[in-house]
Amino acid sequence: MPFTTAISPERTPFAKNPWLWAFLGIFTIIWTSTLIGTNDMNNWLLENTLTVIFFLFLIFTYKKYQFSDLTYLLICVYMCLHVYGAKYTYAENPFGYWLKDYMVWERNHYDRIVHFSFGFLLAYPMRELFLKWIKYPTIVAWVLPIEITLSISGFYELIEWAVADIFFPAQGVAYLGTQGDIWDAQKDIFLAFLGAILATTIVSLVKRFFKIHES
């Protein structure tokens, strides 16, 4: 079964696409394990609100707009990283603690990994959306993912502030996961922005190297 990218002319229907079944199966297993093993159910529900909304968006738009296999893979990887963080809270994530000890870092950086991954893994899906669905010019489809990543990252930090200070103050500290860093929000936004720039740069270089034309 061919593995499609944004420039592939055809899309394989879900029922006959083993790649999509594999992505869905892997995500479902990981998501279920995070629910069963969470040590903070309220935080898990809070963190997964956007997960459910995004998942419903993919389901309800599938019949009219189908992404490439590569895009679904990138989305799957990002969503797995996110829900794994929700299992323990980002600041208490075991993998982050392992990295902290191994790299001799001063803090648990799992939250920074996920913020960077937001830009790095989702810039390509956003680009495909603008290029293939909305039919924007190529240059616009490249610039918008970077701009939107920056905007969404900033908006997400506002959501975190509202959750921590207004709506759910009891969950605020766990949800924010600043770990004492007063510049945590700004660093998170920058990492997502940097991830989107790197992703678009890499794909641009691949296109130029292989002389790939797309419209």
C-alpha positions as CSV (number, residue, x, y, z in Angstrom):
1,M,0.0,0.0,0.0
2,P,1.6,3.3,-1.1
3,F,2.2,5.9,1.6
4,T,0.8,9.3,0.5
5,T,2.1,12.8,1.0
6,A,0.6,16.2,0.3
7,I,1.6,16.0,-3.4
8,S,0.2,12.5,-4.0
9,P,-2.7,12.8,-6.4
10,E,-4.9,10.1,-4.8
11,R,-6.1,9.3,-1.3
12,T,-6.8,5.7,-0.1
13,P,-10.2,5.4,1.7
14,F,-10.1,4.8,5.4
15,A,-11.6,1.3,5.1
16,K,-8.8,0.2,2.8
17,N,-5.9,2.2,4.3
18,P,-3.8,0.1,6.7
19,W,-1.7,3.1,7.6
20,L,-4.7,5.0,9.0
21,W,-5.9,1.9,10.9
22,A,-2.5,1.6,12.4
23,F,-2.3,5.2,13.4
24,L,-5.8,5.1,15.0
25,G,-5.0,1.8,16.8
26,I,-1.7,3.1,18.2
27,F,-3.3,6.4,19.4
28,T,-6.3,4.6,20.9
29,I,-4.1,2.2,22.9
30,I,-1.9,5.1,24.2
31,W,-4.9,7.3,24.9
32,T,-6.6,4.5,26.8
33,S,-3.5,3.7,28.8
34,T,-3.1,7.4,29.9
35,L,-6.7,7.4,31.1
36,I,-6.3,4.1,33.1
37,G,-2.9,5.1,34.5
38,T,-3.5,8.8,35.3
39,N,-2.8,10.0,38.8
40,D,-4.9,13.2,38.3
41,M,-8.2,12.6,36.6
42,N,-9.3,16.3,36.7
43,N,-6.1,17.3,34.9
44,W,-6.5,14.5,32.4
45,L,-10.0,15.7,31.5
46,L,-8.8,19.3,31.3
47,E,-5.8,18.5,29.1
48,N,-7.9,16.3,26.8
49,T,-10.7,18.8,26.1
50,L,-8.8,20.1,23.1
51,T,-7.8,16.5,22.1
52,V,-11.5,15.6,21.8
53,I,-12.4,18.7,19.8
54,F,-9.5,18.1,17.4
55,F,-10.4,14.5,17.0
56,L,-14.0,15.3,16.2
57,F,-12.8,17.8,13.6
58,L,-10.8,15.1,11.8
59,I,-13.8,12.7,11.9
60,F,-16.5,15.1,10.7
61,T,-14.3,16.6,7.9
62,Y,-13.0,13.3,6.6
63,K,-15.6,12.6,4.0
64,K,-15.1,15.9,2.3
65,Y,-11.4,16.5,3.1
66,Q,-8.9,13.7,3.5
67,F,-5.3,14.4,4.5
68,S,-2.3,12.5,3.3
69,D,-0.9,9.5,5.2
70,L,2.2,11.6,6.2
71,T,0.0,14.3,7.7
72,Y,-2.0,11.7,9.7
73,L,1.3,10.2,10.9
74,L,2.5,13.6,12.1
75,I,-0.8,14.3,13.8
76,C,-0.7,10.9,15.5
77,V,2.8,11.4,16.8
78,Y,1.9,14.8,18.2
79,M,-1.3,13.6,19.8
80,C,0.5,10.7,21.4
81,L,3.0,13.1,22.9
82,H,0.3,15.3,24.2
83,V,-1.9,12.7,25.8
84,Y,1.2,11.0,27.4
85,G,1.9,14.3,29.0
86,A,-1.7,14.6,30.2
87,K,-1.3,11.3,32.0
88,Y,1.1,12.6,34.6
89,T,0.9,16.4,34.0
90,Y,3.6,17.8,31.9
91,A,5.7,18.9,34.8
92,E,5.7,15.4,36.4
93,N,6.2,13.4,33.3
94,P,8.5,10.4,33.9
95,F,10.2,10.6,30.4
96,G,10.9,14.2,31.1
97,Y,12.5,13.3,34.4
98,W,14.6,10.7,32.7
99,L,15.8,13.2,30.2
100,K,16.5,15.7,33.0
101,D,18.8,13.2,34.8
102,Y,20.4,11.9,31.5
103,M,21.1,15.4,30.1
104,V,21.8,17.0,33.5
105,W,19.0,19.6,33.0
106,E,17.7,21.8,35.8
107,R,14.0,21.0,35.1
108,N,11.7,18.6,33.5
109,H,11.5,19.7,29.9
110,Y,8.8,17.4,28.6
111,D,6.4,20.4,28.2
112,R,9.0,22.2,26.1
113,I,9.3,19.1,23.9
114,V,5.6,19.0,23.3
115,H,5.4,22.8,22.5
116,F,8.3,22.4,20.0
117,S,6.5,19.4,18.5
118,F,3.3,21.4,18.1
119,G,5.1,23.6,15.6
120,F,7.4,21.0,14.1
121,L,4.8,18.3,13.6
122,L,1.7,20.3,12.7
123,A,3.1,22.8,10.3
124,Y,3.0,20.3,7.5
125,P,-0.6,19.3,8.1
126,M,-1.6,23.0,8.2
127,R,0.3,23.6,5.0
128,E,-1.5,20.8,3.3
129,L,-4.8,22.1,4.6
130,F,-4.2,25.6,3.0
131,L,-2.6,24.2,-0.1
132,K,-5.0,21.4,-1.0
133,W,-8.3,22.2,0.7
134,I,-8.5,26.0,0.6
135,K,-6.3,26.3,-2.6
136,Y,-4.2,29.2,-1.3
137,P,-1.1,30.1,-3.3
138,T,2.0,28.1,-2.4
139,I,3.8,31.0,-0.7
140,V,0.8,31.7,1.5
141,A,0.4,28.1,2.4
142,W,4.0,28.1,3.6
143,V,3.8,31.4,5.6
144,L,0.4,30.8,7.3
145,P,1.4,27.7,9.3
146,I,4.2,29.6,10.9
147,E,2.0,32.6,11.7
148,I,-0.9,30.4,13.0
149,T,1.5,28.4,15.2
150,L,2.7,31.6,16.8
151,S,-0.9,32.8,17.2
152,I,-2.3,29.6,18.6
153,S,0.7,29.2,21.0
154,G,0.0,32.7,22.4
155,F,-3.7,32.0,22.6
156,Y,-3.0,28.7,24.4
157,E,-1.0,30.5,27.0
158,L,-4.0,32.8,27.6
159,I,-6.2,29.7,28.1
160,E,-3.7,28.4,30.6
161,W,-3.8,31.7,32.5
162,A,-7.6,31.6,32.5
163,V,-7.7,28.0,33.7
164,A,-5.1,28.7,36.4
165,D,-6.4,32.0,37.7
166,I,-10.2,32.1,36.9
167,F,-12.0,28.9,36.1
168,F,-10.1,26.0,37.8
169,P,-7.6,27.5,40.3
170,A,-7.3,24.1,42.0
171,Q,-5.8,22.7,38.8
172,G,-3.9,25.8,37.9
173,V,-0.4,24.8,39.1
174,A,-0.6,21.3,37.5
175,Y,-2.0,22.7,34.3
176,L,0.6,25.5,33.9
177,G,3.6,23.4,34.8
178,T,5.9,26.5,34.9
179,Q,8.2,24.8,37.4
180,G,9.3,28.2,38.8
181,D,10.3,29.7,35.4
182,I,8.8,33.2,35.1
183,W,9.5,33.1,31.4
184,D,7.9,29.7,30.8
185,A,5.0,31.0,28.6
186,Q,7.4,33.0,26.4
187,K,9.8,30.1,26.0
188,D,6.9,27.7,25.1
189,I,5.7,30.1,22.4
190,F,9.2,30.6,21.0
191,L,9.8,26.8,20.8
192,A,6.5,26.2,18.9
193,F,7.4,29.1,16.5
194,L,10.9,27.6,16.0
195,G,9.5,24.2,15.4
196,A,7.2,25.5,12.6
197,I,10.1,27.4,11.0
198,L,12.3,24.3,11.0
199,A,9.5,22.1,9.6
200,T,8.8,24.4,6.7
201,T,12.5,24.9,6.0
202,I,13.2,21.2,5.9
203,V,10.3,20.5,3.5
204,S,11.4,23.4,1.3
205,L,14.9,22.0,1.1
206,V,13.5,18.6,0.3
207,K,11.4,20.0,-2.5
208,R,14.3,22.0,-3.9
209,F,16.7,19.0,-3.7
210,F,14.3,16.6,-5.4
211,K,12.9,19.3,-7.7
212,I,9.4,18.7,-6.6
213,H,6.7,20.9,-8.1
214,E,3.4,21.5,-6.4
215,S,0.5,23.8,-6.8
